[in-house]
Amino acid sequence: MNENINIDVDFSFTDDTSFWDMFNANGSSRKCPDPDSYSPTLRSYHQKLWSKKLPNGYVMELTEDVDSYLIWKDFRFGADSIVNMYFHHHPRNINNHLTDEIKQYLCDNANEDGTKFNDFTSFYKDYLKKSYTIGGSIIFPILPRTKSINVARGTSLNDRFDLTLECIRLYYLGEKSPLFDTLKANETIFNALMANKPFFDLFENFKEYVKFFYLDDLVTDNYTAIKYFNSCTDIIHAKYPSSAEDWLALYKNQLAFVKNRNNRIKREIIKRSL
């Protein structure tokens, strides 16, 4: 059966909330409404994209819910951004990392065509526009904070999705990582399946998980290793970028991944409509 999936991979989810009004008022995205939670277009796109056949033969048919973001069977899902430059963090957390010199370096070297941003705010806005497209977002099961993937990767992996994906790869191999206990969480709370293990069981193995969510551009061709965003690859001692070059690599590789994933999603939408 052909599917009519209307998804604009270039649409920025900052545009269907009050995000830019708040940004312009505060000069930062720190107090802006989070598109992961508040963008109706993002929720609709997630519902359409992931309502499809799973590797185990089931068909995941996501629906919107009053009390949860998206649901299927007993699962409750939330959206999560999978790229992060830390620009929205409280200034005291990044003052020792994102210096004025690094900001200028990013403005001068961000574009492949040699053009430069006039100021860091312009660079910042451009990054947000591009990163908050569908290629920069994914869904995870909703769990209490102590077993939430979103929370755990934020605290132990500096919210890096490439490091998160390495932990998921190791999980499928049965190997330990900072997220291992979180990924294997398995329990029912208030008659709802608030569990990560049954979710990852749906995909049977790492390759199928990657293929289902169109994450192929972040792994090697044989699905045995991660293509990291920059030189900070230690999942045990995850840290901020250590140099201006590392900041630039993080920026460029993340946006290249989002662009490639958007193109992959676009091709899949066309394929599913034939």
Disulfide bonds with the S-S distance in Angstrom:
none
